[in-house]
């Protein structure tokens, strides 16, 4: 009897689903096996009732029968958790109201999740407040789920938190709630390091671990209103996101910002920063002499436009002055 590893058979199915049509040689190369072994895998798929059609001839290939509905996909726990969290956000954002498919997909996924993963998802569903789920900066899924579990179980957590690209602190924290608000995710609660209530952004949490230490959340505590009050008390800081048509080295050299602000992409560099002075950011962008696209905030576009008009006015005034001499 020929040994057919289940994982590789499923990989064949995933490859055919993703590419639609692949030759035996392509499959063999991707799986690092010989052509005969590929034929064995195809035969196993056929035995399982999955209709894989073989095109004969010099340019023959394998493909799934058109219109065939594949069996349920197999997700890792992290993948299932990410998908379920996305569906929850879609539901809270009103997208699920347009179709019952959202709720049906959510129910089916939760039904087959392992018990620990299902418990994490339910903690998110029961504790997170989606005041506005359109995230500008997405947090790590682990941070969302672990904080939700800690809120639900009233358990303290250890945080490694970045207050700035260069400053990282370790904290013991009692989370009272998790809120998605105006494009960002926050947790609010009692910080043992500062010995007062503090607000933290989830995308700045580098590491999190739930402890066995318990706490009691203040009675009638409302996480959303607490987050809104905390944000209102902070001096206005603009969340800036700008794409630069440049290499990473060039962007860092010309902007003189720290390395933590940059994300290298295939066609350029994405710069994220917090500034209190939009005119300063406008002068920085213009002074770099690089093509750029402002993603946010929209107010920065207007400031750059005004700065450009001012510079044009100066240029015209200089030209007039030269003409009079």
SULZIFEN-V383157 format. One record per residue. RES is the residue in one letter. OMEGA is omega in radians with two decimals (999 if undefined). BURIAL is 1 if it has 9 or more other C-alpha atoms within 8 Angstrom, else 0. Layout:
res->{RES/RES}
omega->{OMEGA/OMEGA}
burial->{BURIAL/BURIAL}
This chain:
res->{X/X/X/X/X/X/X/X/X/X/X/X/X/X/X/X/X/X/X/X/X/X/X/X/X/X/X/X/X/X/X/X/X/X/X/X/X/X/X/X/X/X/X/X/X/X/X/X/X/X/X/X/X/X/X/X/X/X/X/X/X/X/X/X/X/X/X/X/X/X/X/X/X/X/X/X/X/X/X/X/X/X/X/X/X/X/X/X/X/X/X/X/X/X/X/X/X/X/X/X/X/X/X/X/X/X/X/X/X/X/X/X/X/X/X/X/X/X/X/X/X/X/X/X/X/X/X/X/X/X/X/X/X/X/X/X/X/X/X/X/X/X/X/X/X/X/X/X/X/X/X/X/X/X/X/X/X/X/X/X/X/X/X/X/X/X/X/X/X/X/X/X/X/X/X/X/X/X/X/X/X/X/X/X/X/X/X/X/X/X/X/X/X/X/X/X/X/X/X/X/X/X/X/X/X/X/X/X/X/X/X/X/X/X/X/X/X/X/X/X/X/X/X/X/X/X/X/X/X/X/X/X/X/X/X/X/X/X/X/X/X/X/X/X/X/X/X/X/X/X/X/X/X/X/X/X/X/X/X/X/X/X/X/X/X/X/X/X/X/X/X/X/X/X/X/X/X/X/X/X/X/X/X/X/X/X/X/X/X/X/X/X/X/X/X/X/X/X/X/X/X/X/X/X/X/X/X/X/X/X/X/X/X/X/X/X/X/X/X/X/X/X/X/X/X}
omega->{-3.10/3.12/-3.10/-3.13/-3.07/-3.09/-3.11/3.07/3.11/3.08/3.06/3.14/3.14/3.13/3.13/3.11/-3.08/-3.02/3.10/-3.06/-3.14/3.11/3.09/3.14/3.11/3.13/-3.14/-3.13/-3.13/-3.10/-3.11/3.07/3.11/-3.09/-3.11/3.11/3.08/3.13/3.10/3.13/3.11/3.12/3.10/3.09/3.11/3.10/3.14/3.11/3.12/-3.03/3.05/-3.12/3.13/3.07/-3.09/3.05/-3.06/-3.11/-3.13/-3.12/3.07/3.07/3.07/3.14/-3.14/3.10/-3.11/3.12/-3.09/3.05/-3.11/3.12/3.13/-3.13/2.92/3.14/3.13/3.13/3.13/3.14/3.13/-3.13/-3.14/3.12/3.10/3.12/3.09/3.14/3.11/-3.14/-3.11/-3.14/3.09/-3.12/-3.08/-3.12/-3.10/-3.09/3.07/-3.12/3.13/-3.09/3.12/3.12/-3.14/-3.14/-3.11/-3.13/-3.13/-3.10/-3.05/3.13/3.00/-3.06/-3.14/3.13/3.12/3.12/3.12/3.14/3.13/3.09/3.08/-3.09/-3.05/-3.01/-3.05/3.06/-3.14/3.12/3.04/-2.96/3.11/-2.99/2.99/3.12/-3.06/3.09/3.02/-3.12/3.13/3.13/-3.14/-3.04/-3.12/3.07/3.11/3.08/-3.13/3.09/-3.10/-3.10/-3.08/3.13/3.10/3.12/2.96/3.14/2.84/-2.93/3.12/3.05/3.04/3.13/-3.07/-3.08/3.12/3.14/3.05/-3.06/2.88/-2.94/3.07/-3.08/3.10/-3.12/3.07/-3.04/2.96/-2.97/3.05/3.01/3.14/3.10/-3.11/2.89/-3.13/-3.12/-3.08/3.11/-3.12/3.12/-3.12/3.13/3.09/3.10/-3.11/3.10/-3.14/3.02/-3.04/-3.11/3.10/3.10/3.14/-3.09/-3.14/3.11/3.10/3.12/3.06/-3.14/-3.11/3.07/3.10/3.13/3.12/-3.14/3.13/3.11/3.12/-3.01/-3.07/-3.13/3.11/3.10/-3.14/3.11/-3.14/3.13/-3.13/-3.10/-3.12/3.06/-3.04/3.07/-3.10/3.05/-3.04/3.06/-3.06/3.05/3.12/3.03/-3.05/3.00/-3.14/-3.13/-3.12/-3.13/3.13/-3.10/-3.05/-3.11/-3.09/3.03/3.14/-3.06/-3.10/-3.10/-2.92/2.98/-3.11/3.10/-3.05/-3.08/-3.12/-3.07/3.08/-3.12/3.07/-3.12/3.02/-3.13/3.08/-3.03/-3.13/3.08/3.10/3.14/3.11/3.13/3.12/-3.12/-3.11/-3.09/3.14/3.14/-3.14/3.02/-3.11/3.04/3.14/3.08/3.11/-0.06/3.12/3.12/-3.14/3.10/-3.13/3.12/3.10/3.14/3.13/3.13/3.12/3.12/3.09/3.13/3.09/3.11/3.11/-3.12/3.13/3.13/3.11/-3.12/3.13/-3.13/3.13/-3.11/-3.09/-3.08/999}
burial->{0/0/0/1/0/0/0/1/1/0/0/1/1/0/1/1/0/0/0/1/1/1/1/1/0/0/1/1/1/0/0/0/0/0/1/0/1/1/1/1/1/1/0/1/1/1/0/0/0/1/1/1/0/0/0/0/0/0/0/1/1/1/1/1/0/0/0/0/0/0/0/0/0/0/0/0/1/0/0/1/1/1/0/1/1/0/1/1/1/1/1/1/1/0/1/1/0/0/0/0/0/1/1/0/0/1/0/0/1/1/0/0/1/0/0/0/1/1/0/1/1/0/1/1/0/0/1/1/1/1/1/1/1/0/1/0/0/0/1/0/0/0/1/1/1/1/1/1/1/1/1/1/0/1/1/1/1/1/1/1/1/1/1/0/1/0/0/1/1/0/1/1/1/1/1/1/1/1/1/1/1/1/1/1/1/1/1/1/1/1/1/1/0/0/0/0/0/0/1/0/1/1/1/1/1/1/1/1/0/1/0/0/0/0/0/0/0/0/0/0/0/0/1/1/0/1/1/0/0/1/0/0/0/0/0/0/0/1/1/1/1/1/1/1/1/1/1/1/0/0/1/1/0/0/1/0/0/0/0/0/1/1/0/1/0/0/0/1/1/1/1/1/0/0/1/0/0/1/1/0/1/1/1/1/1/1/0/0/0/1/0/1/0/1/1/1/1/0/0/1/1/0/1/1/0/0/1/0/0/0/0/0/0/0/0/0/0/0/0/0/0/0/0/0/0}
